[in-house]
Amino acid sequence: MPAVDIGQICVKTRGHEKGKRCIIVDIVDRSYVLVTGPRSVTGVKRRRVNVGHLQVLDESVNIPRQASDDDVAKALKTLPTK
């Protein structure tokens, strides 16, 4: 299991949202996390995801636990663009 933390940016590796970026907004248990894109930004809706279906990236944003999609979208705007 990769080390995960709230605010960590990930890429979904399985499912119909495969290849899309998402943000961890809560840790459910050892195997599952709650992620969001948010849908208006990346196309990933808020849902529970198996940690094994995520590729955890080195990037993260500073958000509180259970942050709303609006809060996540604002935090993503603070990231430097590539």
Secondary structure, DSSP 8 states (H G I E B T S, - for coil): -----TTEEEEE-SSTTTT-EEEEEEE-SSSEEEEE--TTTTS--SEEEEGGGEEEEEEE----TT--HHHHHHHHHTS---
